[in-house]
């Protein structure tokens, strides 16, 4: 009995990577999305798995798919009903995450599904266009502006997307961000 107690005590004290458990509570949907397992996602969606469960950082499976550049997995989640208006702990939505990774395919799909997200502000009062101005993708800036992004919106520091692009030295985007 003493040996059983020692083994159990050792297992409890092992780091999570050694036991295969996770304190972040990643669901099978999150794991499949993060690794781009399209067929597994389709199977989980067919079984009515919850696509909108959040981990301790507020990320859903859709955030994992986008952040790991698994566009097909993200498309499947979106078409399967993944919520597009969730914010994670950093105040980012799925659209802002797609903007951060300059994934124009997903940006277009998200805006097609929910056009109102174009000017949705996060807790810092930043819009997706402001994030695009910050990360420096001219293509993403052009896409958001052509979709009707608000060039006059201001964040909590009273900055427009133009101001943010200028601060971030995103000079190529400035011409698209000049207030009209």
Order of alpha helices (4+ residues) and beta strands (2+ residues): alpha-alpha-alpha-alpha-alpha-alpha-alpha-alpha-alpha-alpha-alpha-alpha
